[in-house]
């Protein structure tokens, strides 16, 4: 069982009224003890992915599952202990 999963995650922002898709249907699974590197060009969505995986931001679509628990819709109070 993965300790962290992103399931079909998408995220867009609006810049000058124009939607910019930063993440488009991203899925990944990280097993316990696994080492993961996120790399890519500037502006490719690395920081957006990490903020969504950590619960600091929410995806427009998709789910984030941490240790079997879907954290996508958790309240800020419920997310705080996970972030620590």
TIDO-397159 format. One record per atom (N, C-alpha, C): residue number from 1; residue in three letters; atom name; x negated, y negated, z negated. Coordinates in pm, 1 decimal, padded with zeros to 6 digits. Layout:
residues N
<node n="NUM" res="ala" atom="CA" X="X" Y="Y" Z="Z"/>
...
//
This chain:
residues 84
<node n="1" res="unk" atom="N" X="-00084.0" Y="00118.3" Z="00000.0"/>
<node n="1" res="unk" atom="CA" X="00000.0" Y="00000.0" Z="00000.0"/>
<node n="1" res="unk" atom="C" X="-00088.6" Y="-00124.8" Z="00000.0"/>
<node n="2" res="unk" atom="N" X="-00064.9" Y="-00216.6" Z="00092.8"/>
<node n="2" res="unk" atom="CA" X="-00143.9" Y="-00340.6" Z="00096.9"/>
<node n="2" res="unk" atom="C" X="-00116.9" Y="-00428.2" Z="-00026.4"/>
<node n="3" res="unk" atom="N" X="-00217.6" Y="-00503.8" Z="-00066.9"/>
<node n="3" res="unk" atom="CA" X="-00195.3" Y="-00598.8" Z="-00176.7"/>
<node n="3" res="unk" atom="C" X="-00140.4" Y="-00731.5" Z="-00124.4"/>
<node n="4" res="unk" atom="N" X="-00161.2" Y="-00757.5" Z="00004.8"/>
<node n="4" res="unk" atom="CA" X="-00111.2" Y="-00880.8" Z="00065.6"/>
<node n="4" res="unk" atom="C" X="-00072.3" Y="-00851.9" Z="00209.4"/>
<node n="5" res="unk" atom="N" X="00048.3" Y="-00897.3" Z="00245.6"/>
<node n="5" res="unk" atom="CA" X="00095.8" Y="-00879.5" Z="00382.9"/>
<node n="5" res="unk" atom="C" X="00160.5" Y="-01008.0" Z="00433.5"/>
<node n="6" res="unk" atom="N" X="00136.0" Y="-01036.2" Z="00557.9"/>
<node n="6" res="unk" atom="CA" X="00210.7" Y="-01139.0" Z="00630.6"/>
<node n="6" res="unk" atom="C" X="00288.0" Y="-01064.0" Z="00737.5"/>
<node n="7" res="unk" atom="N" X="00418.1" Y="-01085.6" Z="00741.1"/>
<node n="7" res="unk" atom="CA" X="00502.7" Y="-01014.2" Z="00836.9"/>
<node n="7" res="unk" atom="C" X="00568.8" Y="-01113.2" Z="00931.8"/>
<node n="8" res="unk" atom="N" X="00521.8" Y="-01116.5" Z="01054.9"/>
<node n="8" res="unk" atom="CA" X="00582.0" Y="-01198.2" Z="01160.5"/>
<node n="8" res="unk" atom="C" X="00596.5" Y="-01345.1" Z="01119.4"/>
<node n="9" res="unk" atom="N" X="00488.6" Y="-01402.3" Z="01068.3"/>
<node n="9" res="unk" atom="CA" X="00489.4" Y="-01539.7" Z="01017.2"/>
<node n="9" res="unk" atom="C" X="00471.7" Y="-01640.7" Z="01130.3"/>
<node n="10" res="unk" atom="N" X="00558.4" Y="-01740.5" Z="01129.8"/>
<node n="10" res="unk" atom="CA" X="00549.5" Y="-01852.7" Z="01224.0"/>
<node n="10" res="unk" atom="C" X="00561.4" Y="-01982.6" Z="01146.3"/>
<node n="11" res="unk" atom="N" X="00490.3" Y="-02084.8" Z="01194.5"/>
<node n="11" res="unk" atom="CA" X="00494.8" Y="-02216.3" Z="01130.6"/>
<node n="11" res="unk" atom="C" X="00473.2" Y="-02322.9" Z="01237.2"/>
<node n="12" res="unk" atom="N" X="00557.7" Y="-02424.7" Z="01235.4"/>
<node n="12" res="unk" atom="CA" X="00546.0" Y="-02538.2" Z="01327.3"/>
<node n="12" res="unk" atom="C" X="00552.8" Y="-02666.9" Z="01248.4"/>
<node n="13" res="unk" atom="N" X="00494.7" Y="-02770.4" Z="01303.2"/>
<node n="13" res="unk" atom="CA" X="00502.6" Y="-02904.4" Z="01246.7"/>
<node n="13" res="unk" atom="C" X="00552.9" Y="-02997.7" Z="01355.7"/>
<node n="14" res="unk" atom="N" X="00605.7" Y="-03109.8" Z="01316.3"/>
<node n="14" res="unk" atom="CA" X="00651.3" Y="-03209.0" Z="01412.5"/>
<node n="14" res="unk" atom="C" X="00553.5" Y="-03325.9" Z="01411.6"/>
<node n="15" res="unk" atom="N" X="00499.5" Y="-03358.1" Z="01527.0"/>
<node n="15" res="unk" atom="CA" X="00408.1" Y="-03472.0" Z="01540.7"/>
<node n="15" res="unk" atom="C" X="00465.6" Y="-03564.4" Z="01646.6"/>
<node n="16" res="unk" atom="N" X="00496.8" Y="-03685.7" Z="01604.5"/>
<node n="16" res="unk" atom="CA" X="00561.1" Y="-03782.9" Z="01693.8"/>
<node n="16" res="unk" atom="C" X="00687.5" Y="-03726.0" Z="01757.6"/>
<node n="17" res="unk" atom="N" X="00763.8" Y="-03649.5" Z="01677.7"/>
<node n="17" res="unk" atom="CA" X="00887.9" Y="-03592.7" Z="01726.7"/>
<node n="17" res="unk" atom="C" X="00872.1" Y="-03471.7" Z="01816.0"/>
<node n="18" res="unk" atom="N" X="00749.0" Y="-03428.0" Z="01835.5"/>
<node n="18" res="unk" atom="CA" X="00720.9" Y="-03312.7" Z="01921.2"/>
<node n="18" res="unk" atom="C" X="00679.7" Y="-03193.8" Z="01835.2"/>
<node n="19" res="unk" atom="N" X="00746.2" Y="-03078.1" Z="01850.4"/>
<node n="19" res="unk" atom="CA" X="00707.0" Y="-02962.1" Z="01768.7"/>
<node n="19" res="unk" atom="C" X="00573.3" Y="-02903.6" Z="01814.1"/>
<node n="20" res="unk" atom="N" X="00487.9" Y="-02875.7" Z="01716.5"/>
<node n="20" res="unk" atom="CA" X="00358.0" Y="-02813.4" Z="01741.9"/>
<node n="20" res="unk" atom="C" X="00356.6" Y="-02679.8" Z="01667.3"/>
<node n="21" res="unk" atom="N" X="00348.9" Y="-02570.1" Z="01740.1"/>
<node n="21" res="unk" atom="CA" X="00343.6" Y="-02437.7" Z="01678.5"/>
<node n="21" res="unk" atom="C" X="00200.2" Y="-02409.0" Z="01637.1"/>
<node n="22" res="unk" atom="N" X="00182.6" Y="-02384.7" Z="01507.7"/>
<node n="22" res="unk" atom="CA" X="00049.7" Y="-02358.7" Z="01453.0"/>
<node n="22" res="unk" atom="C" X="00027.6" Y="-02207.8" Z="01437.0"/>
<node n="23" res="unk" atom="N" X="00129.3" Y="-02138.2" Z="01388.9"/>
<node n="23" res="unk" atom="CA" X="00124.3" Y="-01992.7" Z="01375.9"/>
<node n="23" res="unk" atom="C" X="00243.9" Y="-01935.5" Z="01450.3"/>
<node n="24" res="unk" atom="N" X="00220.1" Y="-01832.0" Z="01529.7"/>
<node n="24" res="unk" atom="CA" X="00327.0" Y="-01773.7" Z="01610.9"/>
<node n="24" res="unk" atom="C" X="00328.6" Y="-01622.3" Z="01594.4"/>
<node n="25" res="unk" atom="N" X="00418.1" Y="-01572.5" Z="01509.4"/>
<node n="25" res="unk" atom="CA" X="00439.5" Y="-01429.0" Z="01489.9"/>
<node n="25" res="unk" atom="C" X="00312.3" Y="-01358.1" Z="01442.9"/>
<node n="26" res="unk" atom="N" X="00251.3" Y="-01410.2" Z="01337.8"/>
<node n="26" res="unk" atom="CA" X="00127.5" Y="-01354.4" Z="01282.4"/>
<node n="26" res="unk" atom="C" X="00161.6" Y="-01247.7" Z="01178.8"/>
<node n="27" res="unk" atom="N" X="00100.3" Y="-01131.8" Z="01192.0"/>
<node n="27" res="unk" atom="CA" X="00115.2" Y="-01024.6" Z="01093.7"/>
<node n="27" res="unk" atom="C" X="-00022.7" Y="-00974.9" Z="01055.1"/>
<node n="28" res="unk" atom="N" X="-00038.8" Y="-00942.6" Z="00926.6"/>
<node n="28" res="unk" atom="CA" X="-00163.0" Y="-00882.7" Z="00878.6"/>
<node n="28" res="unk" atom="C" X="-00135.7" Y="-00811.0" Z="00748.5"/>
<node n="29" res="unk" atom="N" X="-00222.9" Y="-00719.2" Z="00714.5"/>
<node n="29" res="unk" atom="CA" X="-00214.4" Y="-00647.0" Z="00587.6"/>
<node n="29" res="unk" atom="C" X="-00355.0" Y="-00635.6" Z="00531.1"/>
<node n="30" res="unk" atom="N" X="-00368.2" Y="-00663.7" Z="00402.1"/>
<node n="30" res="unk" atom="CA" X="-00498.1" Y="-00657.8" Z="00334.4"/>
<node n="30" res="unk" atom="C" X="-00487.8" Y="-00553.6" Z="00223.3"/>
<node n="31" res="unk" atom="N" X="-00573.9" Y="-00452.8" Z="00229.5"/>
<node n="31" res="unk" atom="CA" X="-00575.6" Y="-00347.7" Z="00128.4"/>
<node n="31" res="unk" atom="C" X="-00661.9" Y="-00389.1" Z="00009.6"/>
<node n="32" res="unk" atom="N" X="-00636.9" Y="-00326.8" Z="-00103.5"/>
<node n="32" res="unk" atom="CA" X="-00718.3" Y="-00351.8" Z="-00222.3"/>
<node n="32" res="unk" atom="C" X="-00864.2" Y="-00320.9" Z="-00190.2"/>
<node n="33" res="unk" atom="N" X="-00953.7" Y="-00410.4" Z="-00227.1"/>
<node n="33" res="unk" atom="CA" X="-01096.3" Y="-00392.5" Z="-00204.0"/>
<node n="33" res="unk" atom="C" X="-01143.2" Y="-00430.2" Z="-00065.0"/>
<node n="34" res="unk" atom="N" X="-01051.2" Y="-00463.8" Z="00021.2"/>
<node n="34" res="unk" atom="CA" X="-01087.7" Y="-00501.0" Z="00158.1"/>
<node n="34" res="unk" atom="C" X="-01136.0" Y="-00645.4" Z="00161.6"/>
<node n="35" res="unk" atom="N" X="-01234.3" Y="-00671.6" Z="00245.8"/>
<node n="35" res="unk" atom="CA" X="-01290.1" Y="-00805.4" Z="00264.7"/>
<node n="35" res="unk" atom="C" X="-01238.5" Y="-00857.4" Z="00397.5"/>
<node n="36" res="unk" atom="N" X="-01182.7" Y="-00977.0" Z="00397.8"/>
<node n="36" res="unk" atom="CA" X="-01122.0" Y="-01033.1" Z="00517.2"/>
<node n="36" res="unk" atom="C" X="-01182.8" Y="-01168.8" Z="00547.8"/>
<node n="37" res="unk" atom="N" X="-01213.8" Y="-01191.6" Z="00673.8"/>
<node n="37" res="unk" atom="CA" X="-01264.6" Y="-01320.9" Z="00719.3"/>
<node n="37" res="unk" atom="C" X="-01161.8" Y="-01380.2" Z="00814.0"/>
<node n="38" res="unk" atom="N" X="-01127.5" Y="-01505.1" Z="00790.6"/>
<node n="38" res="unk" atom="CA" X="-01037.7" Y="-01577.1" Z="00880.7"/>
<node n="38" res="unk" atom="C" X="-01123.4" Y="-01680.2" Z="00952.3"/>
<node n="39" res="unk" atom="N" X="-01134.1" Y="-01665.1" Z="01082.7"/>
<node n="39" res="unk" atom="CA" X="-01217.0" Y="-01757.8" Z="01158.2"/>
<node n="39" res="unk" atom="C" X="-01146.2" Y="-01797.6" Z="01286.3"/>
<node n="40" res="unk" atom="N" X="-01186.8" Y="-01911.6" Z="01336.7"/>
<node n="40" res="unk" atom="CA" X="-01128.4" Y="-01961.0" Z="01460.3"/>
<node n="40" res="unk" atom="C" X="-01169.3" Y="-02104.9" Z="01481.6"/>
<node n="41" res="unk" atom="N" X="-01132.1" Y="-02156.5" Z="01595.5"/>
<node n="41" res="unk" atom="CA" X="-01165.9" Y="-02294.2" Z="01630.7"/>
<node n="41" res="unk" atom="C" X="-01091.1" Y="-02392.3" Z="01541.3"/>
<node n="42" res="unk" atom="N" X="-01142.6" Y="-02512.6" Z="01534.9"/>
<node n="42" res="unk" atom="CA" X="-01075.2" Y="-02619.1" Z="01461.7"/>
<node n="42" res="unk" atom="C" X="-00934.7" Y="-02637.2" Z="01517.2"/>
<node n="43" res="unk" atom="N" X="-00837.1" Y="-02642.2" Z="01426.9"/>
<node n="43" res="unk" atom="CA" X="-00699.3" Y="-02661.4" Z="01469.2"/>
<node n="43" res="unk" atom="C" X="-00626.8" Y="-02534.6" Z="01508.9"/>
<node n="44" res="unk" atom="N" X="-00688.2" Y="-02419.3" Z="01483.7"/>
<node n="44" res="unk" atom="CA" X="-00626.6" Y="-02293.4" Z="01526.5"/>
<node n="44" res="unk" atom="C" X="-00528.1" Y="-02235.6" Z="01425.5"/>
<node n="45" res="unk" atom="N" X="-00517.1" Y="-02295.1" Z="01306.2"/>
<node n="45" res="unk" atom="CA" X="-00418.2" Y="-02250.3" Z="01208.3"/>
<node n="45" res="unk" atom="C" X="-00473.8" Y="-02176.6" Z="01088.6"/>
<node n="46" res="unk" atom="N" X="-00605.6" Y="-02174.8" Z="01072.7"/>
<node n="46" res="unk" atom="CA" X="-00666.8" Y="-02102.2" Z="00960.2"/>
<node n="46" res="unk" atom="C" X="-00618.0" Y="-02154.2" Z="00825.7"/>
<node n="47" res="unk" atom="N" X="-00626.1" Y="-02284.0" Z="00805.6"/>
<node n="47" res="unk" atom="CA" X="-00584.3" Y="-02342.5" Z="00677.4"/>
<node n="47" res="unk" atom="C" X="-00434.6" Y="-02326.0" Z="00655.4"/>
<node n="48" res="unk" atom="N" X="-00357.2" Y="-02339.8" Z="00760.1"/>
<node n="48" res="unk" atom="CA" X="-00212.9" Y="-02319.8" Z="00748.4"/>
<node n="48" res="unk" atom="C" X="-00183.6" Y="-02176.4" Z="00705.2"/>
<node n="49" res="unk" atom="N" X="-00249.6" Y="-02079.8" Z="00766.7"/>
<node n="49" res="unk" atom="CA" X="-00230.3" Y="-01940.4" Z="00728.6"/>
<node n="49" res="unk" atom="C" X="-00265.3" Y="-01918.6" Z="00582.0"/>
<node n="50" res="unk" atom="N" X="-00377.6" Y="-01972.2" Z="00538.0"/>
<node n="50" res="unk" atom="CA" X="-00420.0" Y="-01952.6" Z="00399.0"/>
<node n="50" res="unk" atom="C" X="-00325.3" Y="-02019.3" Z="00299.7"/>
<node n="51" res="unk" atom="N" X="-00274.9" Y="-02136.9" Z="00331.8"/>
<node n="51" res="unk" atom="CA" X="-00180.3" Y="-02202.1" Z="00239.7"/>
<node n="51" res="unk" atom="C" X="-00048.6" Y="-02125.9" Z="00233.2"/>
<node n="52" res="unk" atom="N" X="-00008.0" Y="-02065.7" Z="00342.1"/>
<node n="52" res="unk" atom="CA" X="00114.0" Y="-01985.0" Z="00341.3"/>
<node n="52" res="unk" atom="C" X="00091.1" Y="-01854.4" Z="00265.5"/>
<node n="53" res="unk" atom="N" X="-00022.6" Y="-01789.2" Z="00288.5"/>
<node n="53" res="unk" atom="CA" X="-00052.1" Y="-01664.9" Z="00217.1"/>
<node n="53" res="unk" atom="C" X="-00060.1" Y="-01686.3" Z="00066.2"/>
<node n="54" res="unk" atom="N" X="-00105.1" Y="-01802.9" Z="00024.7"/>
<node n="54" res="unk" atom="CA" X="-00120.2" Y="-01830.8" Z="-00118.6"/>
<node n="54" res="unk" atom="C" X="00007.8" Y="-01881.0" Z="-00183.7"/>
<node n="55" res="unk" atom="N" X="00110.1" Y="-01904.8" Z="-00104.7"/>
<node n="55" res="unk" atom="CA" X="00235.6" Y="-01955.1" Z="-00160.7"/>
<node n="55" res="unk" atom="C" X="00239.9" Y="-02105.2" Z="-00178.0"/>
<node n="56" res="unk" atom="N" X="00138.7" Y="-02176.6" Z="-00129.7"/>
<node n="56" res="unk" atom="CA" X="00138.9" Y="-02322.4" Z="-00139.3"/>
<node n="56" res="unk" atom="C" X="00232.1" Y="-02386.4" Z="-00036.7"/>
<node n="57" res="unk" atom="N" X="00257.8" Y="-02315.8" Z="00071.4"/>
<node n="57" res="unk" atom="CA" X="00349.4" Y="-02361.7" Z="00176.3"/>
<node n="57" res="unk" atom="C" X="00435.9" Y="-02242.5" Z="00214.8"/>
<node n="58" res="unk" atom="N" X="00544.3" Y="-02268.5" Z="00284.4"/>
<node n="58" res="unk" atom="CA" X="00635.0" Y="-02161.8" Z="00325.2"/>
<node n="58" res="unk" atom="C" X="00637.3" Y="-02150.6" Z="00477.7"/>
<node n="59" res="unk" atom="N" X="00647.9" Y="-02029.3" Z="00528.4"/>
<node n="59" res="unk" atom="CA" X="00658.5" Y="-02013.9" Z="00673.3"/>
<node n="59" res="unk" atom="C" X="00796.1" Y="-02056.9" Z="00722.3"/>
<node n="60" res="unk" atom="N" X="00805.6" Y="-02096.5" Z="00847.8"/>
<node n="60" res="unk" atom="CA" X="00936.3" Y="-02123.5" Z="00908.4"/>
<node n="60" res="unk" atom="C" X="01011.0" Y="-01992.6" Z="00930.4"/>
<node n="61" res="unk" atom="N" X="00936.8" Y="-01891.1" Z="00969.4"/>
<node n="61" res="unk" atom="CA" X="00990.1" Y="-01756.4" Z="00991.3"/>
<node n="61" res="unk" atom="C" X="00892.9" Y="-01655.7" Z="00934.7"/>
<node n="62" res="unk" atom="N" X="00941.8" Y="-01538.1" Z="00898.6"/>
<node n="62" res="unk" atom="CA" X="00855.7" Y="-01431.7" Z="00850.5"/>
<node n="62" res="unk" atom="C" X="00855.0" Y="-01421.8" Z="00699.6"/>
<node n="63" res="unk" atom="N" X="00779.0" Y="-01326.7" Z="00649.9"/>
<node n="63" res="unk" atom="CA" X="00773.1" Y="-01296.8" Z="00507.6"/>
<node n="63" res="unk" atom="C" X="00628.5" Y="-01283.5" Z="00462.7"/>
<node n="64" res="unk" atom="N" X="00604.4" Y="-01318.3" Z="00336.7"/>
<node n="64" res="unk" atom="CA" X="00476.5" Y="-01293.8" Z="00270.7"/>
<node n="64" res="unk" atom="C" X="00504.9" Y="-01199.6" Z="00154.6"/>
<node n="65" res="unk" atom="N" X="00433.6" Y="-01088.5" Z="00151.0"/>
<node n="65" res="unk" atom="CA" X="00454.0" Y="-00988.7" Z="00046.7"/>
<node n="65" res="unk" atom="C" X="00322.0" Y="-00971.4" Z="-00028.0"/>
<node n="66" res="unk" atom="N" X="00326.9" Y="-00993.7" Z="-00159.6"/>
<node n="66" res="unk" atom="CA" X="00208.7" Y="-00983.4" Z="-00244.8"/>
<node n="66" res="unk" atom="C" X="00232.4" Y="-00871.7" Z="-00346.2"/>
<node n="67" res="unk" atom="N" X="00148.6" Y="-00769.2" Z="-00339.2"/>
<node n="67" res="unk" atom="CA" X="00160.6" Y="-00652.2" Z="-00428.0"/>
<node n="67" res="unk" atom="C" X="00302.8" Y="-00597.2" Z="-00429.1"/>
<node n="68" res="unk" atom="N" X="00362.8" Y="-00586.1" Z="-00309.7"/>
<node n="68" res="unk" atom="CA" X="00495.7" Y="-00528.6" Z="-00294.8"/>
<node n="68" res="unk" atom="C" X="00611.5" Y="-00622.7" Z="-00322.3"/>
<node n="69" res="unk" atom="N" X="00582.6" Y="-00746.5" Z="-00362.7"/>
<node n="69" res="unk" atom="CA" X="00687.7" Y="-00842.8" Z="-00396.0"/>
<node n="69" res="unk" atom="C" X="00693.1" Y="-00952.9" Z="-00290.3"/>
<node n="70" res="unk" atom="N" X="00809.4" Y="-00972.1" Z="-00232.2"/>
<node n="70" res="unk" atom="CA" X="00828.1" Y="-01077.8" Z="-00132.5"/>
<node n="70" res="unk" atom="C" X="00825.2" Y="-01212.5" Z="-00204.8"/>
<node n="71" res="unk" atom="N" X="00725.4" Y="-01294.8" Z="-00173.9"/>
<node n="71" res="unk" atom="CA" X="00711.3" Y="-01424.0" Z="-00242.3"/>
<node n="71" res="unk" atom="C" X="00766.8" Y="-01539.6" Z="-00159.0"/>
<node n="72" res="unk" atom="N" X="00819.5" Y="-01510.0" Z="-00041.7"/>
<node n="72" res="unk" atom="CA" X="00859.4" Y="-01614.6" Z="00051.6"/>
<node n="72" res="unk" atom="C" X="00963.0" Y="-01709.6" Z="-00004.5"/>
<node n="73" res="unk" atom="N" X="01059.7" Y="-01657.7" Z="-00077.4"/>
<node n="73" res="unk" atom="CA" X="01169.0" Y="-01740.4" Z="-00128.4"/>
<node n="73" res="unk" atom="C" X="01160.0" Y="-01769.1" Z="-00278.7"/>
<node n="74" res="unk" atom="N" X="01047.4" Y="-01738.8" Z="-00341.7"/>
<node n="74" res="unk" atom="CA" X="01034.9" Y="-01763.6" Z="-00485.1"/>
<node n="74" res="unk" atom="C" X="01036.8" Y="-01913.5" Z="-00515.3"/>
<node n="75" res="unk" atom="N" X="01085.7" Y="-01947.0" Z="-00633.7"/>
<node n="75" res="unk" atom="CA" X="01085.2" Y="-02086.5" Z="-00678.3"/>
<node n="75" res="unk" atom="C" X="00942.5" Y="-02130.5" Z="-00711.3"/>
<node n="76" res="unk" atom="N" X="00923.1" Y="-02259.4" Z="-00723.1"/>
<node n="76" res="unk" atom="CA" X="00791.4" Y="-02312.2" Z="-00761.2"/>
<node n="76" res="unk" atom="C" X="00747.4" Y="-02257.1" Z="-00897.1"/>
<node n="77" res="unk" atom="N" X="00841.4" Y="-02245.2" Z="-00991.2"/>
<node n="77" res="unk" atom="CA" X="00807.5" Y="-02191.4" Z="-01123.6"/>
<node n="77" res="unk" atom="C" X="00763.2" Y="-02045.2" Z="-01116.2"/>
<node n="78" res="unk" atom="N" X="00826.0" Y="-01968.3" Z="-01027.6"/>
<node n="78" res="unk" atom="CA" X="00787.5" Y="-01827.5" Z="-01013.1"/>
<node n="78" res="unk" atom="C" X="00657.6" Y="-01810.7" Z="-00935.5"/>
<node n="79" res="unk" atom="N" X="00627.6" Y="-01906.3" Z="-00848.0"/>
<node n="79" res="unk" atom="CA" X="00502.4" Y="-01900.1" Z="-00770.8"/>
<node n="79" res="unk" atom="C" X="00380.4" Y="-01941.3" Z="-00852.9"/>
<node n="80" res="unk" atom="N" X="00397.8" Y="-02027.7" Z="-00951.1"/>
<node n="80" res="unk" atom="CA" X="00284.8" Y="-02081.6" Z="-01028.9"/>
<node n="80" res="unk" atom="C" X="00194.9" Y="-01972.8" Z="-01087.7"/>
<node n="81" res="unk" atom="N" X="00248.4" Y="-01869.9" Z="-01154.1"/>
<node n="81" res="unk" atom="CA" X="00159.5" Y="-01766.1" Z="-01208.5"/>
<node n="81" res="unk" atom="C" X="00083.5" Y="-01689.7" Z="-01098.5"/>
<node n="82" res="unk" atom="N" X="00145.3" Y="-01670.8" Z="-00984.5"/>
<node n="82" res="unk" atom="CA" X="00077.7" Y="-01601.4" Z="-00874.8"/>
<node n="82" res="unk" atom="C" X="-00039.1" Y="-01682.7" Z="-00820.7"/>
<node n="83" res="unk" atom="N" X="-00020.7" Y="-01812.4" Z="-00815.0"/>
<node n="83" res="unk" atom="CA" X="-00127.0" Y="-01900.1" Z="-00763.6"/>
<node n="83" res="unk" atom="C" X="-00246.8" Y="-01902.9" Z="-00856.4"/>
<node n="84" res="unk" atom="N" X="-00222.3" Y="-01887.9" Z="-00985.5"/>
<node n="84" res="unk" atom="CA" X="-00332.4" Y="-01887.7" Z="-01082.2"/>
<node n="84" res="unk" atom="C" X="-00413.4" Y="-01760.5" Z="-01068.4"/>
//
